[in-house]
């Protein structure tokens, strides 16, 4: 592949990638993504030292250290479309030479870990608990714009899901990708594990009814009742499938960790969602700092 044109990779006047407003030296190889821009400081307050603080629109980045571990925290905003921006620009920061606009011969593999909130789809996964996502199953359409291959287990899993839900016979074409095995093995104790479904919206796509009727009124039941071997769907949110899909094709290790703030089966909501998120941040950062990621 030749030189990447200015219209394809936008670099601003200070030599930073456009949306994230970061230069290559301003991000670490271990990256925490959060949806809420205000959550970046909730993560970085646990850093022992902060080197860089950048922001542009909803994208805020803090890079620093916990002990000797260098970590960046980046806000993505909500939804798969924002993940498309963030993961492509993070990859560009480490794998494209900004001066020559050529892809580097030696590529860097990032560890990208999402800290987010989510709704449980199982009665035995209560509010304020944590989920570590074995797979990201997308009901959005982002990964249909990229060339990607599934392994045999992923193919069988998505076929079983399509047979169970019949979503693919309508206007939705689900897709699936696995978490990084090298990351998820560190997040087992005190984390439920299972398939996380990613929806392209908060209301209708997640089965909520306000004033407008639903195109898929049995969606919640179909998700809750699905199983494949030892796997079941544990929760849903709005970014995981895009992170897993793009991470896979770009060659990065990705994992999604969620604090459960709602249970759609028991119809309960956390009485202190901020505390649940804070507990997820503290516990997960400690694992990241202590492990050899």
RANORQUI-V136145 format. One record per residue. N is the residue number from 1. RES is the residue in three letters. SS is DSSP state (a for helix, b for strand, c for the rest). PHI is phi in whole degrees, 0 to 359 (none if undefined). OMEGA is omega in whole degrees, 0 to 359 (999 if undefined). Layout:
N:RES:SS:PHI:OMEGA
N:RES:SS:PHI:OMEGA
This chain:
1:UNK:c:none:183
2:UNK:c:271:183
3:UNK:c:296:180
4:UNK:c:274:187
5:UNK:c:292:180
6:UNK:c:299:180
7:UNK:c:286:184
8:UNK:c:266:175
9:UNK:c:236:185
10:UNK:c:268:179
11:UNK:b:243:186
12:UNK:c:278:188
13:UNK:c:293:178
14:UNK:c:261:177
15:UNK:c:81:181
16:UNK:c:251:177
17:UNK:b:295:198
18:UNK:c:303:189
19:UNK:c:289:182
20:UNK:c:282:183
21:UNK:c:55:178
22:UNK:b:240:170
23:UNK:c:266:183
24:UNK:a:306:183
25:UNK:a:285:185
26:UNK:a:262:175
27:UNK:c:236:178
28:UNK:c:267:177
29:UNK:c:272:170
30:UNK:b:249:189
31:UNK:b:232:173
32:UNK:b:263:173
33:UNK:b:253:177
34:UNK:b:226:180
35:UNK:c:286:186
36:UNK:c:277:178
37:UNK:c:304:179
38:UNK:c:291:182
39:UNK:a:283:179
40:UNK:a:299:180
41:UNK:a:291:176
42:UNK:a:293:175
43:UNK:a:275:187
44:UNK:a:289:176
45:UNK:c:296:178
46:UNK:c:270:177
47:UNK:c:288:174
48:UNK:c:282:182
49:UNK:b:206:175
50:UNK:b:246:180
51:UNK:b:270:187
52:UNK:b:226:171
53:UNK:b:228:180
54:UNK:b:233:175
55:UNK:b:206:174
56:UNK:b:197:184
57:UNK:c:56:180
58:UNK:c:274:185
59:UNK:b:263:179
60:UNK:b:243:180
61:UNK:b:230:170
62:UNK:b:240:177
63:UNK:b:238:180
64:UNK:b:195:186
65:UNK:b:229:160
66:UNK:b:246:189
67:UNK:c:62:179
68:UNK:c:263:183
69:UNK:b:272:179
70:UNK:b:272:186
71:UNK:b:223:169
72:UNK:b:248:171
73:UNK:b:240:185
74:UNK:b:234:174
75:UNK:b:273:183
76:UNK:c:255:196
77:UNK:c:76:186
78:UNK:c:261:167
79:UNK:c:107:181
80:UNK:a:298:180
81:UNK:a:296:177
82:UNK:a:290:176
83:UNK:a:297:177
84:UNK:a:303:179
85:UNK:a:292:189
86:UNK:a:293:183
87:UNK:a:291:177
88:UNK:a:295:181
89:UNK:a:283:174
90:UNK:a:298:178
91:UNK:a:297:179
92:UNK:a:299:182
93:UNK:a:298:182
94:UNK:a:255:188
95:UNK:a:238:175
96:UNK:b:234:175
97:UNK:b:284:185
98:UNK:c:290:179
99:UNK:c:279:181
100:UNK:c:274:185
101:UNK:c:62:177
102:UNK:b:247:175
103:UNK:b:291:182
104:UNK:c:291:178
105:UNK:c:292:178
106:UNK:c:257:184
107:UNK:c:267:179
108:UNK:c:257:177
109:UNK:c:260:179
110:UNK:c:272:166
111:UNK:b:261:184
112:UNK:b:242:186
113:UNK:b:235:179
114:UNK:b:274:168
115:UNK:b:252:183
116:UNK:b:217:174
117:UNK:b:249:188
118:UNK:b:199:175
119:UNK:b:252:179
120:UNK:b:284:176
121:UNK:c:245:178
122:UNK:c:229:183
123:UNK:c:298:184
124:UNK:c:269:173
125:UNK:c:245:191
126:UNK:c:281:173
127:UNK:c:299:180
128:UNK:c:78:174
129:UNK:c:269:184
130:UNK:b:239:175
131:UNK:b:235:172
132:UNK:b:251:192
133:UNK:b:277:177
134:UNK:b:288:180
135:UNK:b:217:168
136:UNK:b:249:182
137:UNK:b:253:188
138:UNK:b:265:168
139:UNK:c:260:174
140:UNK:c:274:183
141:UNK:c:243:189
142:UNK:a:303:187
143:UNK:a:288:175
144:UNK:a:287:178
145:UNK:a:269:182
146:UNK:c:234:174
147:UNK:c:275:183
148:UNK:c:209:178
149:UNK:c:248:175
150:UNK:c:260:172
151:UNK:c:282:187
152:UNK:a:296:179
153:UNK:a:296:179
154:UNK:a:298:179
155:UNK:a:298:180
156:UNK:a:293:182
157:UNK:a:294:183
158:UNK:a:289:175
159:UNK:a:296:178
160:UNK:a:296:179
161:UNK:a:296:180
162:UNK:a:295:178
163:UNK:a:295:182
164:UNK:a:290:187
165:UNK:a:264:185
166:UNK:c:62:180
167:UNK:a:296:184
168:UNK:a:290:176
169:UNK:a:279:177
170:UNK:c:255:185
171:UNK:c:258:183
172:UNK:c:253:176
173:UNK:c:243:182
174:UNK:c:294:174
175:UNK:b:219:185
176:UNK:b:211:173
177:UNK:b:213:184
178:UNK:b:272:172
179:UNK:c:289:175
180:UNK:c:289:179
181:UNK:a:297:182
182:UNK:a:288:178
183:UNK:a:265:189
184:UNK:a:295:180
185:UNK:c:296:179
186:UNK:c:275:188
187:UNK:c:238:180
188:UNK:c:243:181
189:UNK:c:292:181
190:UNK:c:73:174
191:UNK:c:236:167
192:UNK:b:291:178
193:UNK:b:234:178
194:UNK:b:172:182
195:UNK:b:281:175
196:UNK:b:254:177
197:UNK:b:269:178
198:UNK:b:253:181
199:UNK:c:253:181
200:UNK:c:273:179
201:UNK:c:184:185
202:UNK:c:258:186
203:UNK:c:263:181
204:UNK:a:307:180
205:UNK:a:297:176
206:UNK:a:250:173
207:UNK:c:76:179
208:UNK:c:270:179
209:UNK:c:244:171
210:UNK:c:250:179
211:UNK:c:245:186
212:UNK:c:243:180
213:UNK:c:291:186
214:UNK:c:259:174
215:UNK:c:284:180
216:UNK:c:231:187
217:UNK:c:294:181
218:UNK:c:258:185
219:UNK:a:303:183
220:UNK:a:301:179
221:UNK:a:298:181
222:UNK:a:296:180
223:UNK:a:291:182
224:UNK:a:296:186
225:UNK:a:271:183
226:UNK:c:283:171
227:UNK:b:212:178
228:UNK:b:213:186
229:UNK:c:60:178
230:UNK:c:271:184
231:UNK:b:266:169
232:UNK:b:218:177
233:UNK:b:275:184
234:UNK:b:265:189
235:UNK:b:197:171
236:UNK:b:219:182
237:UNK:b:201:191
238:UNK:c:226:180
239:UNK:c:221:194
240:UNK:a:301:183
241:UNK:a:299:180
242:UNK:a:291:178
243:UNK:a:297:182
244:UNK:a:293:181
245:UNK:a:293:179
246:UNK:a:293:178
247:UNK:a:302:181
248:UNK:a:297:185
249:UNK:a:286:178
250:UNK:a:270:176
251:UNK:c:86:180
252:UNK:c:252:176
253:UNK:b:269:185
254:UNK:b:230:177
255:UNK:b:212:177
256:UNK:b:245:177
257:UNK:b:243:185
258:UNK:b:231:166
259:UNK:b:271:181
260:UNK:b:278:180
261:UNK:b:252:177
262:UNK:b:219:172
263:UNK:b:240:187
264:UNK:c:281:177
265:UNK:c:275:179
266:UNK:c:277:180
267:UNK:c:59:178
268:UNK:b:248:179
269:UNK:b:227:182
270:UNK:c:302:176
271:UNK:c:279:178
272:UNK:c:209:182
273:UNK:a:298:180
274:UNK:a:296:178
275:UNK:a:292:178
276:UNK:a:300:179
277:UNK:a:294:179
278:UNK:a:299:178
279:UNK:a:295:176
280:UNK:a:298:180
281:UNK:a:299:184
282:UNK:a:296:182
283:UNK:a:295:185
284:UNK:a:287:176
285:UNK:a:297:179
286:UNK:a:297:178
287:UNK:a:295:180
288:UNK:a:298:182
289:UNK:a:292:185
290:UNK:a:274:185
291:UNK:c:265:179
292:UNK:c:264:180
293:UNK:c:281:999
